[in-house]
Amino acid sequence: MEGKEYEVRLWIATELKKAGIARIRMEEPLTLMMLNKIHWKERVQASQKVTSLPENFYPKLRRFLQDLNEEAIKKPEKRCYFDKSINLSKDIIRMRLKKIISLASSGDKTSEIRHGLTKEEDGVYTNLHKIISEWHEEILKNQGEDRT
């Protein structure tokens, strides 16, 4: 029905949008200005801390970049805006991933360390922490036993 809002899975909403049947309403879409701010905060934050990101950051980022790319295809003058957004996004992801790897290898597994992580990043952290811990255990296995 026209003017009504429905909550559906994103893939369904995307197909309805492609067919021209619906629009996707998001809580607060990302902007280039927001990406700049996130990038700056992440860059100045200590290497052992990650800044908090907006809720559903990665799904919003994917949609933001997809929409920008579609706009840049239609209007080539928008390509530089898209390219800048891609570069900022890659840099944000790279900085956060470095911090996650460092945190996961530190040996600590406290909720304070994981405070600023998104749920996607927390999954990466958990898997890395497990792999690194098992690797450490394997290397140090039998090192404390008596060698007579």
TIVO-2410 file (N, C-alpha, C; in nm, 3 decimals):
# residues 148
REC num residu      c1      c2      c3 atome chaine
REC   1      M   0.084  -0.118   0.000     N      A
REC   1      M   0.000   0.000   0.000    CA      A
REC   1      M   0.088   0.125   0.000     C      A
REC   2      E   0.050   0.219  -0.077     N      A
REC   2      E   0.127   0.342  -0.088    CA      A
REC   2      E   0.126   0.419   0.044     C      A
REC   3      G   0.245   0.467   0.083     N      A
REC   3      G   0.258   0.544   0.205    CA      A
REC   3      G   0.277   0.461   0.330     C      A
REC   4      K   0.268   0.330   0.320     N      A
REC   4      K   0.286   0.242   0.436    CA      A
REC   4      K   0.431   0.200   0.446     C      A
REC   5      E   0.474   0.175   0.569     N      A
REC   5      E   0.609   0.125   0.592    CA      A
REC   5      E   0.602  -0.019   0.637     C      A
REC   6      Y   0.693  -0.098   0.583     N      A
REC   6      Y   0.703  -0.239   0.619    CA      A
REC   6      Y   0.848  -0.270   0.650     C      A
REC   7      E   0.868  -0.360   0.743     N      A
REC   7      E   1.003  -0.405   0.774    CA      A
REC   7      E   1.023  -0.541   0.709     C      A
REC   8      V   1.119  -0.546   0.616     N      A
REC   8      V   1.149  -0.670   0.544    CA      A
REC   8      V   1.300  -0.689   0.540     C      A
REC   9      R   1.342  -0.807   0.502     N      A
REC   9      R   1.486  -0.833   0.486    CA      A
REC   9      R   1.542  -0.739   0.379     C      A
REC  10      L   1.669  -0.703   0.395     N      A
REC  10      L   1.730  -0.607   0.304    CA      A
REC  10      L   1.730  -0.655   0.160     C      A
REC  11      W   1.754  -0.783   0.137     N      A
REC  11      W   1.758  -0.832  -0.001    CA      A
REC  11      W   1.622  -0.817  -0.068     C      A
REC  12      I   1.515  -0.834   0.010     N      A
REC  12      I   1.380  -0.817  -0.044    CA      A
REC  12      I   1.357  -0.669  -0.077     C      A
REC  13      A   1.395  -0.583   0.018     N      A
REC  13      A   1.378  -0.439  -0.003    CA      A
REC  13      A   1.458  -0.393  -0.125     C      A
REC  14      T   1.577  -0.448  -0.142     N      A
REC  14      T   1.662  -0.411  -0.257    CA      A
REC  14      T   1.595  -0.450  -0.387     C      A
REC  15      E   1.537  -0.569  -0.391     N      A
REC  15      E   1.466  -0.614  -0.512    CA      A
REC  15      E   1.343  -0.527  -0.539     C      A
REC  16      L   1.269  -0.493  -0.435     N      A
REC  16      L   1.152  -0.406  -0.451    CA      A
REC  16      L   1.194  -0.267  -0.500     C      A
REC  17      K   1.307  -0.219  -0.450     N      A
REC  17      K   1.359  -0.089  -0.493    CA      A
REC  17      K   1.398  -0.095  -0.640     C      A
REC  18      K   1.468  -0.203  -0.680     N      A
REC  18      K   1.509  -0.218  -0.821    CA      A
REC  18      K   1.387  -0.220  -0.913     C      A
REC  19      A   1.278  -0.282  -0.867     N      A
REC  19      A   1.156  -0.291  -0.947    CA      A
REC  19      A   1.077  -0.161  -0.945     C      A
REC  20      G   1.121  -0.064  -0.865     N      A
REC  20      G   1.052   0.064  -0.858    CA      A
REC  20      G   0.926   0.060  -0.774     C      A
REC  21      I   0.914  -0.043  -0.692     N      A
REC  21      I   0.794  -0.062  -0.610    CA      A
REC  21      I   0.806   0.004  -0.474     C      A
REC  22      A   0.929   0.013  -0.424     N      A
REC  22      A   0.948   0.063  -0.287    CA      A
REC  22      A   1.074   0.147  -0.278     C      A
REC  23      R   1.082   0.218  -0.168     N      A
REC  23      R   1.204   0.291  -0.131    CA      A
REC  23      R   1.254   0.230  -0.002     C      A
REC  24      I   1.384   0.237   0.017     N      A
REC  24      I   1.443   0.186   0.141    CA      A
REC  24      I   1.464   0.306   0.234     C      A
REC  25      R   1.403   0.298   0.350     N      A
REC  25      R   1.421   0.403   0.451    CA      A
REC  25      R   1.519   0.351   0.555     C      A
REC  26      M   1.620   0.428   0.580     N      A
REC  26      M   1.719   0.388   0.678    CA      A
REC  26      M   1.715   0.486   0.794     C      A
REC  27      E   1.763   0.439   0.910     N      A
REC  27      E   1.758   0.526   1.027    CA      A
REC  27      E   1.838   0.653   1.005     C      A
REC  28      E   1.969   0.649   0.990     N      A
REC  28      E   2.049   0.767   0.959    CA      A
REC  28      E   2.156   0.723   0.860     C      A
REC  29      P   2.142   0.764   0.735     N      A
REC  29      P   2.239   0.720   0.635    CA      A
REC  29      P   2.376   0.783   0.658     C      A
REC  30      L   2.477   0.717   0.608     N      A
REC  30      L   2.612   0.771   0.616    CA      A
REC  30      L   2.628   0.883   0.515     C      A
REC  31      T   2.721   0.972   0.544     N      A
REC  31      T   2.757   1.079   0.453    CA      A
REC  31      T   2.909   1.085   0.446     C      A
REC  32      L   2.959   1.155   0.347     N      A
REC  32      L   3.103   1.173   0.336    CA      A
REC  32      L   3.156   1.247   0.459     C      A
REC  33      M   3.080   1.343   0.509     N      A
REC  33      M   3.122   1.417   0.627    CA      A
REC  33      M   3.134   1.323   0.749     C      A
REC  34      M   3.039   1.229   0.762     N      A
REC  34      M   3.046   1.132   0.872    CA      A
REC  34      M   3.168   1.042   0.857     C      A
REC  35      L   3.196   0.998   0.734     N      A
REC  35      L   3.315   0.915   0.710    CA      A
REC  35      L   3.442   0.990   0.745     C      A
REC  36      N   3.448   1.117   0.709     N      A
REC  36      N   3.565   1.200   0.745    CA      A
REC  36      N   3.583   1.207   0.896     C      A
REC  37      K   3.474   1.226   0.967     N      A
REC  37      K   3.479   1.236   1.113    CA      A
REC  37      K   3.524   1.103   1.175     C      A
REC  38      I   3.469   0.992   1.127     N      A
REC  38      I   3.506   0.859   1.177    CA      A
REC  38      I   3.654   0.834   1.149     C      A
REC  39      H   3.698   0.869   1.029     N      A
REC  39      H   3.838   0.851   0.990    CA      A
REC  39      H   3.930   0.930   1.083     C      A
REC  40      W   3.896   1.055   1.106     N      A
REC  40      W   3.978   1.139   1.193    CA      A
REC  40      W   3.985   1.082   1.335     C      A
REC  41      K   3.870   1.044   1.390     N      A
REC  41      K   3.866   0.987   1.526    CA      A
REC  41      K   3.950   0.861   1.535     C      A
REC  42      E   3.939   0.775   1.436     N      A
REC  42      E   4.012   0.649   1.437    CA      A
REC  42      E   4.162   0.674   1.427     C      A
REC  43      R   4.199   0.773   1.349     N      A
REC  43      R   4.341   0.804   1.329    CA      A
REC  43      R   4.405   0.859   1.456     C      A
REC  44      V   4.333   0.941   1.533     N      A
REC  44      V   4.392   1.001   1.652    CA      A
REC  44      V   4.378   0.914   1.777     C      A
REC  45      Q   4.296   0.811   1.769     N      A
REC  45      Q   4.275   0.721   1.882    CA      A
REC  45      Q   4.401   0.637   1.906     C      A
REC  46      A   4.428   0.604   2.031     N      A
REC  46      A   4.543   0.521   2.065    CA      A
REC  46      A   4.535   0.387   1.992     C      A
REC  47      S   4.651   0.325   1.971     N      A
REC  47      S   4.656   0.201   1.892    CA      A
REC  47      S   4.583   0.085   1.957     C      A
REC  48      Q   4.559   0.091   2.087     N      A
REC  48      Q   4.490  -0.018   2.156    CA      A
REC  48      Q   4.341   0.012   2.177     C      A
REC  49      K   4.290   0.119   2.116     N      A
REC  49      K   4.149   0.154   2.134    CA      A
REC  49      K   4.085   0.176   1.998     C      A
REC  50      V   3.961   0.129   1.988     N      A
REC  50      V   3.882   0.155   1.868    CA      A
REC  50      V   3.766   0.246   1.907     C      A
REC  51      T   3.734   0.336   1.820     N      A
REC  51      T   3.623   0.428   1.848    CA      A
REC  51      T   3.492   0.356   1.822     C      A
REC  52      S   3.388   0.400   1.888     N      A
REC  52      S   3.255   0.343   1.862    CA      A
REC  52      S   3.206   0.395   1.727     C      A
REC  53      L   3.142   0.308   1.655     N      A
REC  53      L   3.086   0.343   1.525    CA      A
REC  53      L   2.934   0.351   1.535     C      A
REC  54      P   2.872   0.420   1.440     N      A
REC  54      P   2.725   0.423   1.440    CA      A
REC  54      P   2.669   0.280   1.431     C      A
REC  55      E   2.551   0.261   1.486     N      A
REC  55      E   2.487   0.131   1.482    CA      A
REC  55      E   2.471   0.085   1.337     C      A
REC  56      N   2.494  -0.044   1.313     N      A
REC  56      N   2.485  -0.103   1.178    CA      A
REC  56      N   2.577  -0.033   1.078     C      A
REC  57      F   2.696   0.003   1.124     N      A
REC  57      F   2.789   0.079   1.040    CA      A
REC  57      F   2.821   0.008   0.908     C      A
REC  58      Y   2.859  -0.118   0.914     N      A
REC  58      Y   2.903  -0.186   0.792    CA      A
REC  58      Y   2.791  -0.206   0.691     C      A
REC  59      P   2.671  -0.247   0.732     N      A
REC  59      P   2.561  -0.251   0.633    CA      A
REC  59      P   2.531  -0.113   0.575     C      A
REC  60      K   2.534  -0.009   0.659     N      A
REC  60      K   2.511   0.127   0.611    CA      A
REC  60      K   2.621   0.168   0.512     C      A
REC  61      L   2.744   0.131   0.544     N      A
REC  61      L   2.856   0.165   0.457    CA      A
REC  61      L   2.841   0.099   0.320     C      A
REC  62      R   2.806  -0.029   0.321     N      A
REC  62      R   2.786  -0.099   0.193    CA      A
REC  62      R   2.677  -0.031   0.110     C      A
REC  63      R   2.566   0.003   0.173     N      A
REC  63      R   2.455   0.068   0.100    CA      A
REC  63      R   2.498   0.207   0.051     C      A
REC  64      F   2.567   0.282   0.137     N      A
REC  64      F   2.615   0.416   0.101    CA      A
REC  64      F   2.705   0.409  -0.022     C      A
REC  65      L   2.801   0.318  -0.021     N      A
REC  65      L   2.895   0.306  -0.134    CA      A
REC  65      L   2.825   0.256  -0.260     C      A
REC  66      Q   2.731   0.163  -0.242     N      A
REC  66      Q   2.655   0.112  -0.357    CA      A
REC  66      Q   2.574   0.226  -0.421     C      A
REC  67      D   2.507   0.304  -0.337     N      A
REC  67      D   2.426   0.416  -0.389    CA      A
REC  67      D   2.515   0.520  -0.458     C      A
REC  68      L   2.632   0.548  -0.399     N      A
REC  68      L   2.724   0.644  -0.460    CA      A
REC  68      L   2.774   0.594  -0.594     C      A
REC  69      N   2.805   0.465  -0.600     N      A
REC  69      N   2.854   0.408  -0.724    CA      A
REC  69      N   2.747   0.417  -0.833     C      A
REC  70      E   2.624   0.385  -0.798     N      A
REC  70      E   2.514   0.396  -0.895    CA      A
REC  70      E   2.497   0.540  -0.942     C      A
REC  71      E   2.511   0.633  -0.850     N      A
REC  71      E   2.499   0.775  -0.885    CA      A
REC  71      E   2.615   0.818  -0.974     C      A
REC  72      A   2.736   0.768  -0.944     N      A
REC  72      A   2.854   0.804  -1.023    CA      A
REC  72      A   2.846   0.746  -1.165     C      A
REC  73      I   2.780   0.633  -1.179     N      A
REC  73      I   2.761   0.575  -1.313    CA      A
REC  73      I   2.670   0.665  -1.396     C      A
REC  74      K   2.565   0.716  -1.331     N      A
REC  74      K   2.470   0.802  -1.401    CA      A
REC  74      K   2.527   0.943  -1.424     C      A
REC  75      K   2.604   0.990  -1.327     N      A
REC  75      K   2.659   1.126  -1.334    CA      A
REC  75      K   2.811   1.118  -1.309     C      A
REC  76      P   2.890   1.108  -1.414     N      A
REC  76      P   3.035   1.092  -1.399    CA      A
REC  76      P   3.103   1.199  -1.313     C      A
REC  77      E   3.043   1.316  -1.303     N      A
REC  77      E   3.102   1.421  -1.219    CA      A
REC  77      E   3.100   1.384  -1.070     C      A
REC  78      K   3.022   1.284  -1.034     N      A
REC  78      K   3.013   1.238  -0.895    CA      A
REC  78      K   3.120   1.132  -0.864     C      A
REC  79      R   3.198   1.091  -0.963     N      A
REC  79      R   3.298   0.984  -0.946    CA      A
REC  79      R   3.400   1.021  -0.838     C      A
REC  80      C   3.445   1.145  -0.831     N      A
REC  80      C   3.546   1.183  -0.731    CA      A
REC  80      C   3.489   1.171  -0.589     C      A
REC  81      Y   3.361   1.201  -0.571     N      A
REC  81      Y   3.294   1.186  -0.442    CA      A
REC  81      Y   3.293   1.038  -0.402     C      A
REC  82      F   3.260   0.951  -0.497     N      A
REC  82      F   3.261   0.807  -0.474    CA      A
REC  82      F   3.403   0.759  -0.441     C      A
REC  83      D   3.501   0.801  -0.521     N      A
REC  83      D   3.640   0.758  -0.500    CA      A
REC  83      D   3.691   0.801  -0.362     C      A
REC  84      K   3.660   0.923  -0.321     N      A
REC  84      K   3.702   0.971  -0.189    CA      A
REC  84      K   3.637   0.886  -0.079     C      A
REC  85      S   3.510   0.854  -0.096     N      A
REC  85      S   3.439   0.772   0.002    CA      A
REC  85      S   3.498   0.632   0.010     C      A
REC  86      I   3.533   0.574  -0.104     N      A
REC  86      I   3.596   0.441  -0.106    CA      A
REC  86      I   3.730   0.446  -0.034     C      A
REC  87      N   3.811   0.546  -0.063     N      A
REC  87      N   3.943   0.556   0.000    CA      A
REC  87      N   3.933   0.574   0.151     C      A
REC  88      L   3.842   0.659   0.195     N      A
REC  88      L   3.821   0.677   0.340    CA      A
REC  88      L   3.775   0.547   0.404     C      A
REC  89      S   3.683   0.478   0.339     N      A
REC  89      S   3.629   0.352   0.391    CA      A
REC  89      S   3.739   0.248   0.405     C      A
REC  90      K   3.820   0.233   0.302     N      A
REC  90      K   3.932   0.137   0.307    CA      A
REC  90      K   4.028   0.172   0.420     C      A
REC  91      D   4.056   0.300   0.436     N      A
REC  91      D   4.149   0.343   0.540    CA      A
REC  91      D   4.092   0.317   0.680     C      A
REC  92      I   3.965   0.345   0.699     N      A
REC  92      I   3.898   0.318   0.828    CA      A
REC  92      I   3.905   0.169   0.859     C      A
REC  93      I   3.870   0.087   0.762     N      A
REC  93      I   3.871  -0.058   0.781    CA      A
REC  93      I   4.013  -0.106   0.812     C      A
REC  94      R   4.110  -0.056   0.738     N      A
REC  94      R   4.250  -0.096   0.759    CA      A
REC  94      R   4.298  -0.059   0.900     C      A
REC  95      M   4.269   0.063   0.944     N      A
REC  95      M   4.310   0.106   1.078    CA      A
REC  95      M   4.244   0.021   1.185     C      A
REC  96      R   4.116  -0.004   1.170     N      A
REC  96      R   4.043  -0.082   1.271    CA      A
REC  96      R   4.091  -0.227   1.272     C      A
REC  97      L   4.118  -0.282   1.156     N      A
REC  97      L   4.165  -0.420   1.148    CA      A
REC  97      L   4.302  -0.435   1.215     C      A
REC  98      K   4.391  -0.338   1.195     N      A
REC  98      K   4.521  -0.341   1.262    CA      A
REC  98      K   4.503  -0.343   1.414     C      A
REC  99      K   4.412  -0.261   1.463     N      A
REC  99      K   4.386  -0.255   1.607    CA      A
REC  99      K   4.326  -0.386   1.657     C      A
REC 100      I   4.234  -0.443   1.581     N      A
REC 100      I   4.171  -0.569   1.620    CA      A
REC 100      I   4.276  -0.680   1.627     C      A
REC 101      I   4.364  -0.685   1.528     N      A
REC 101      I   4.470  -0.786   1.529    CA      A
REC 101      I   4.560  -0.768   1.650     C      A
REC 102      S   4.595  -0.645   1.679     N      A
REC 102      S   4.679  -0.617   1.797    CA      A
REC 102      S   4.608  -0.658   1.926     C      A
REC 103      L   4.481  -0.624   1.939     N      A
REC 103      L   4.404  -0.660   2.058    CA      A
REC 103      L   4.390  -0.811   2.072     C      A
REC 104      A   4.364  -0.878   1.960     N      A
REC 104      A   4.344  -1.023   1.963    CA      A
REC 104      A   4.472  -1.096   2.000     C      A
REC 105      S   4.586  -1.040   1.969     N      A
REC 105      S   4.713  -1.106   2.000    CA      A
REC 105      S   4.767  -1.066   2.137     C      A
REC 106      S   4.701  -0.973   2.205     N      A
REC 106      S   4.751  -0.926   2.335    CA      A
REC 106      S   4.732  -1.028   2.447     C      A
REC 107      G   4.645  -1.124   2.425     N      A
REC 107      G   4.622  -1.225   2.529    CA      A
REC 107      G   4.506  -1.192   2.621     C      A
REC 108      D   4.466  -1.066   2.625     N      A
REC 108      D   4.352  -1.026   2.708    CA      A
REC 108      D   4.223  -1.052   2.632     C      A
REC 109      K   4.119  -1.086   2.707     N      A
REC 109      K   3.988  -1.105   2.642    CA      A
REC 109      K   3.881  -1.044   2.732     C      A
REC 110      T   3.894  -0.916   2.757     N      A
REC 110      T   3.798  -0.850   2.844    CA      A
REC 110      T   3.696  -0.773   2.761     C      A
REC 111      S   3.583  -0.745   2.822     N      A
REC 111      S   3.479  -0.671   2.751    CA      A
REC 111      S   3.522  -0.526   2.728     C      A
REC 112      E   3.612  -0.474   2.811     N      A
REC 112      E   3.660  -0.337   2.794    CA      A
REC 112      E   3.735  -0.323   2.661     C      A
REC 113      I   3.815  -0.423   2.629     N      A
REC 113      I   3.890  -0.422   2.504    CA      A
REC 113      I   3.795  -0.423   2.386     C      A
REC 114      R   3.688  -0.498   2.397     N      A
REC 114      R   3.594  -0.517   2.287    CA      A
REC 114      R   3.485  -0.411   2.280     C      A
REC 115      H   3.491  -0.315   2.369     N      A
REC 115      H   3.383  -0.215   2.384    CA      A
REC 115      H   3.347  -0.144   2.254     C      A
REC 116      G   3.442  -0.095   2.177     N      A
REC 116      G   3.412  -0.016   2.059    CA      A
REC 116      G   3.390  -0.097   1.933     C      A
REC 117      L   3.398  -0.230   1.942     N      A
REC 117      L   3.386  -0.313   1.822    CA      A
REC 117      L   3.241  -0.329   1.779     C      A
REC 118      T   3.221  -0.332   1.648     N      A
REC 118      T   3.089  -0.366   1.595    CA      A
REC 118      T   3.071  -0.516   1.609     C      A
REC 119      K   2.951  -0.567   1.584     N      A
REC 119      K   2.932  -0.712   1.596    CA      A
REC 119      K   3.013  -0.787   1.492     C      A
REC 120      E   3.030  -0.729   1.373     N      A
REC 120      E   3.114  -0.794   1.271    CA      A
REC 120      E   3.259  -0.799   1.317     C      A
REC 121      E   3.306  -0.689   1.371     N      A
REC 121      E   3.445  -0.683   1.419    CA      A
REC 121      E   3.466  -0.774   1.539     C      A
REC 122      D   3.366  -0.782   1.625     N      A
REC 122      D   3.377  -0.869   1.741    CA      A
REC 122      D   3.393  -1.016   1.697     C      A
REC 123      G   3.324  -1.052   1.589     N      A
REC 123      G   3.340  -1.187   1.535    CA      A
REC 123      G   3.482  -1.209   1.484     C      A
REC 124      V   3.537  -1.111   1.416     N      A
REC 124      V   3.676  -1.120   1.368    CA      A
REC 124      V   3.770  -1.132   1.488     C      A
REC 125      Y   3.748  -1.045   1.589     N      A
REC 125      Y   3.831  -1.048   1.710    CA      A
REC 125      Y   3.826  -1.186   1.776     C      A
REC 126      T   3.707  -1.239   1.794     N      A
REC 126      T   3.690  -1.369   1.861    CA      A
REC 126      T   3.764  -1.479   1.786     C      A
REC 127      N   3.746  -1.483   1.654     N      A
REC 127      N   3.814  -1.586   1.574    CA      A
REC 127      N   3.965  -1.570   1.578     C      A
REC 128      L   4.013  -1.447   1.563     N      A
REC 128      L   4.158  -1.423   1.568    CA      A
REC 128      L   4.216  -1.459   1.705     C      A
REC 129      H   4.146  -1.418   1.811     N      A
REC 129      H   4.193  -1.445   1.946    CA      A
REC 129      H   4.207  -1.596   1.967     C      A
REC 130      K   4.110  -1.671   1.920     N      A
REC 130      K   4.112  -1.817   1.934    CA      A
REC 130      K   4.230  -1.876   1.856     C      A
REC 131      I   4.246  -1.835   1.732     N      A
REC 131      I   4.355  -1.887   1.648    CA      A
REC 131      I   4.491  -1.853   1.709     C      A
REC 132      I   4.509  -1.730   1.751     N      A
REC 132      I   4.637  -1.686   1.808    CA      A
REC 132      I   4.665  -1.758   1.939     C      A
REC 133      S   4.564  -1.773   2.025     N      A
REC 133      S   4.581  -1.844   2.152    CA      A
REC 133      S   4.621  -1.989   2.130     C      A
REC 134      E   4.554  -2.055   2.037     N      A
REC 134      E   4.587  -2.194   2.006    CA      A
REC 134      E   4.729  -2.205   1.950     C      A
REC 135      W   4.767  -2.111   1.868     N      A
REC 135      W   4.901  -2.110   1.810    CA      A
REC 135      W   5.006  -2.093   1.920     C      A
REC 136      H   4.982  -1.998   2.011     N      A
REC 136      H   5.074  -1.979   2.124    CA      A
REC 136      H   5.088  -2.107   2.206     C      A
REC 137      E   4.974  -2.168   2.237     N      A
REC 137      E   4.976  -2.292   2.315    CA      A
REC 137      E   5.056  -2.401   2.244     C      A
REC 138      E   5.038  -2.413   2.114     N      A
REC 138      E   5.108  -2.516   2.037    CA      A
REC 138      E   5.259  -2.492   2.038     C      A
REC 139      I   5.299  -2.367   2.024     N      A
REC 139      I   5.442  -2.336   2.024    CA      A
REC 139      I   5.504  -2.363   2.160     C      A
REC 140      L   5.433  -2.328   2.265     N      A
REC 140      L   5.489  -2.340   2.400    CA      A
REC 140      L   5.462  -2.475   2.465     C      A
REC 141      K   5.393  -2.564   2.392     N      A
REC 141      K   5.359  -2.695   2.446    CA      A
REC 141      K   5.487  -2.770   2.482     C      A
REC 142      N   5.486  -2.833   2.598     N      A
REC 142      N   5.596  -2.916   2.647    CA      A
REC 142      N   5.722  -2.839   2.682     C      A
REC 143      Q   5.715  -2.706   2.688     N      A
REC 143      Q   5.835  -2.629   2.720    CA      A
REC 143      Q   5.867  -2.627   2.869     C      A
REC 144      G   5.770  -2.657   2.952     N      A
REC 144      G   5.794  -2.654   3.096    CA      A
REC 144      G   5.824  -2.791   3.154     C      A
REC 145      E   5.827  -2.896   3.072     N      A
REC 145      E   5.848  -3.031   3.124    CA      A
REC 145      E   5.996  -3.058   3.150     C      A
REC 146      D   6.023  -3.149   3.242     N      A
REC 146      D   6.158  -3.187   3.278    CA      A
REC 146      D   6.224  -3.260   3.161     C      A
REC 147      R   6.346  -3.226   3.129     N      A
REC 147      R   6.416  -3.287   3.017    CA      A
REC 147      R   6.534  -3.370   3.068     C      A
REC 148      T   6.504  -3.480   3.137     N      A
REC 148      T   6.612  -3.564   3.189    CA      A
REC 148      T   6.646  -3.677   3.098     C      A
***
